[in-house]
Amino acid sequence: MKRSYPTTEPNAGLASENGNGTSGCQLPSSVRLVNLHRQGLPIFQVRKSIVDAVKRHQTLILLSDTGSGKSTQVPQFLYEAGINQGKMIAVTQPRRVAAITVAKRVALEQDCLIGDVVGYSVRFEDATSENTQIKFMTDGTLFREALSDQLLKNYNVIVLDEAHERTIATDVLFGIVKKAQQTRRTKLMEPLKVIVMSATMDVDHFCQYFNQCPTLYLRGRNYIVKVFQSKEKLSYLETCIMTIFQIHENKECTGDILVFLTGQEEIEATATLIRRLAKTLHQRDVPRLTVCPLYAAMSQQSQMNAFSTTPPAARKVILATNIAETSITIPGIKYVIDCGKAKIRTYDALTGIDTLKVSWISKAQAWQRTGRAGRIEDGECYRTYSKEEFEAMEASSKPEILRCNIAASTLQLLALGIDCRDFDFLDKPPIDAVDSALQELKDLGAILSTETPALTTFGRKMSKFPLDPKYAKIVLSAPEFGCLEEILSIVAMLSGENVFLSNNQKREQQLLAHSKFHAKCGDHITLLNVFNEFKAKDKSKRWCFDNFLHERNLSHAAAVRQQLCDISQSLGMQLSSCQSDPIPVVKCLLTGLYNNIAELQRDNSYLTMANRTQSRIHPSSVLAGRARPGYVLFTELVATGNNYLRTISEIESEWIAEVVPNCSFRDRISCGLNRGSSSSYTTNHRSIRLS
């Protein structure tokens, strides 16, 4: 049932209200406060113009400054105006955290429970009902819905939010939605309205792609943000720390500081240093400095410290990854310090290896970060890089589809009967990336030919799983090795965020707690041990707290596992377990991760077999600091100063030919096979047990 609000005309404002802030109807105080908040947003004053523009046009680009309220308000404007005509309004977000948090905010403003009029659907989690009219979701979720309904008949309005982020799923979704809109128009079906929203994007490029559709530009809040650039080329970490203390000692005590850094390890090390330096300020007449790290692997309780109200006579400094760029808003921020760097995933089409590397951000990202300082009042942004370095940045972030593995999207498009070489991409992926994706799918058994790709029966089963193709192959191969129970748990753990919490203040207790789960053969079995223990505990929250584990991420992994189990059983797969023998599990992982093999070198480093990249075991691995095995299977390669192999397991060289009989695989790593049997680092896995 629709809910009406006291103010319905864009220029009515508060003048039409009674002295107590309400209209003639009596609303609960919480609803009145929410209404007042909505009316105070810049976008609220032009809502009639937005609704009229959507009524007139099939497709509309909405460009609005950060802080205008577009993400929360536009879906409500369309719903309250009845433009959806009883069908759902889909609102897509690139990140699950944004889809969930924005949905909860809109549910509050609509005075309903999440899952009623307002709901959300993300991978492995659906909080909607038959009453849902506004449905927030990730790009990938709507893409997967298109597998069973290419015309997206459940929706009359689709809002593509944060379009500038250009994830692979976003780019593919542009083409899916555009085609659905055209087909529905051709078949004289109900029209599909498409609204593309962003704060920073290449408007001309998007307009051309969407058939020269109109653009509506809305100004956000008129807070001024002064930008300061570095004059000298110094270490960005050193500059960040110096700037924090300069602001803290020389600026007025109101206003918190948000610092953008690249990752968890860097944030934790910087937080420790700042806390130590802040102790020297206690004897001087300056506010107390409270340090709050903020990154995805933290517990929800720890993350909330960044959002809490700053105590009197204190200032917060939040050290965050790019999670704070667009997905969330931290109250009280007046100063932003931007290091100009971020961890960016890139894919080598020649070797088939994904790499996470610290790289320069784009100008668009820099302005997004700058905008964080102007949400509540005038602010200041300090960039640790020079004006020349800023000018040398790319105008916008390179779309994922031009730098990442597109095998998963290629598989899903083939499930729709679409050859990705003929698909209407906003930016067509490089031909070598397309060829690499098709070759990977062929190697995995999803297609028989790269020339005329069509899904095999096995490939169609792979497309049923909302997983990267290599993980879908691992799950489908598990019954052959008699370890489906174990593989479902491991793949579920790999599909989510890190479950291990980091606490530098209790480092020894943390290491001792985590060591209880360590498996001699590596990290994959260690993850399995953690998951099995978690499921066996009645009071899981307390157990996670005592063992420095992320309860929310483990609960998410449990939900993911259940859905993967349901899909497996729907495909007729029988559950099986190898009990305490890790060999079948690691062999099964090898069926999908065959490209991720590294060989030990004389200097104790490793050389990846696919692209001969020199790497080392990541310090977080259970194999770090032990006798090095001759060969390891790794999940990802991370480049942060040095190249590190993360989430690894020890393997025997002869397993490669046994498990991956394809000749091209053997040829690729044949240089290491002959030496494998003589390696003094090889462990007899048959003596290792999960305990």
Steps between C-alpha positions, in 0.01 A plus 500: 500500500637844407577749774430869438700788640377842613695686231433391143596804290871570444486863613258462788781455752438552870280805453193281453549331834362582839713650772587160642660391172214280378207545269141447604542121522664356806812294437733329747788724607757270337318527166477879534876519557565283196270720290685810616830335406370413153370852446840640594681309223587703187335246269166525683436849364510377138322167537211610274748581223658156538165318492385700196825425314466125570140507376606667173807287421576129486860554609638781714848578630497668840824669600505638852765613745596282793266556792193604299298195615450338158563141612234504772248746357464432126357146548251640752397785268425250224312268734292778655414629151384153395734481201572133573127419447493229764818324387832522679757777469847346477786710639846359432821568692853379419561386861288286731573725798348795312194302389429388857568828681305715253208254510489524879501878486217512244297247703533733798382794291207295367417399858508128420701194592775393265354238268156662488450792257878546492736204479837394364649205318873433483697189421395223740261729691141597413300733726190557287136388499195511274432849641837640392475798264850650532769234467865588555746252355852456370565520127589132497171401663289670232727351234431152636127569504528572128612138447141388563326817379687688228221759470511575876119487512491534880610863466364809330777725633871423535733748672869438430674685784873581538540432128848656498647208694482286185532153648481210253149420620398866450625511142332172408181614669495817287477281190243263651270782612539690172406189300204420729373856460524484120335157478210603723444807285507288181250249641270781622540386861496725805787746462814459710624827651878521555667763720882512506638688803845615603691784663797476262489336159568563131154631409562523124617137487192378686260720299634363173469142622141549615386644164562867578274495807450827694706595806370666814762673712424578865721694733574360841574682821687828457772428753845615396793259516847653478752272330869505592763320289842383618797707380762232565521138396508309827378160613122524507488322836747746650304792355169362631632472855659846493177654366286328766699662781521837325121508474452374853733754658423805287131476405195556720412195706170432318505283191631146458764380253451234233820352354492280189761220500538186290438196720466327833870448574584861418210632707586292807869597490411869458243483782761357737747775413242780538387370841862493617568853376169629642611405853765772483226761452325426829716747690404780257181698463352308204194272474535126546554312172291184446611268217236290321605257224234418239534217249287212378663225708415666832215382720180701475541609861848635429382674184234683699771686694556713191130598496461570871470853637835657576544552878537855636853645490605235248546454127460182297736403223355226280748297295299345217534316171301611196196341666436856632499660153138448401339208683470657844481844660690567822351785706716781636770495230647845430851408386599242239855380436533316168806284433403471132545122495276192520526126452378423149442154356647432156500189285774369272320343205817320388557320830150487647609645836317770696722749684404744775733797462540844665447758224408862445131585522322708231402866510137397544593295807705790634198729474279236663742490794514879510120512521504306827620821671199706392203299619401700810700825482787665317805276507857449386668227296876440518647301212836339566583526130593803291286689252713354221433146625128577518500629142679181391221282640244340271179702477294206625570154632574243236190281478542152646400348169819644345733368771341194667415141416166487317459122503208514748309757295576311180356182655182679610455664158538161333227373735282774347600381153721805441855487362692771687673592173162622370376660823425874517757605762539861609875437455594184318754285688838438332494218249775314687287513818203354309718228347647424844154474656378262230817291530455480877140384458616240249771377737242477778269295278228766472527524119646275230623765256616859529404568137128425539453497878194323634458368850545130560275320747780546754528870413127552549534347846791736570282799408249403772753593770548871588874437507810563296516217240808346658319464834189364326727239337646412842154448651381289206820289518466433874281184474774339289740547792242414766530835680198715409431585866851638549514682166168676559635635829834614353347664193246679723786631713695614192189675360474740794717739696794406722384323817815566704496814712817700557566659840844652543429582865445129576736358242624205705151386605382533140784289359447234767126483431548471124773237532242251633350477151824471304535201268846384397404479133391861471237770517210334319473223758553762772193685372310171506603443862378847598165449327441156652576628850273800445209279397553273799468782757170598662611846615679591178524875564685455827718228348593728208582784739726276709677366190540833315271393215253701295159364605307686228726368223479146636122522520498626143720205395251263665214656301704480180580136564132416548407659168786326321385174658143561379622567145720189509214280612268651237755383243486147640836510678535268799659632818824324589784548749865396510498539880850584625696439179605832340640349179168471310414857600825651372486290183146623439612863545763433235228428239404868494817672624738318265649832380585601858803279563837625624836322532759551774831662402843475663463839670177379670285712270240351264463526125145484363485236229257691277693826460832441681432776756728495804291502817506415868254340739280763662584552870138416594529146361536205736793389282692823564806441715498123444709278278397593147315234296625440147168592337203701620152575372399863564167682480626848406816695430527831687747770398560743788863599467584129475307223325322275749313172460186499715285208623727214399525124537789261449471266200696215345633556148360168370145608593507753217512241222261275694230759572539728195564258212467767228829515311510880486510511879781248521700682236463825689657359816709214363816681598421430863362149485828322448653672801200455727572145618851588615403810697604477865214734592221265391292371788325164505140622512373157592636549851311828543155513652258787546562511872 
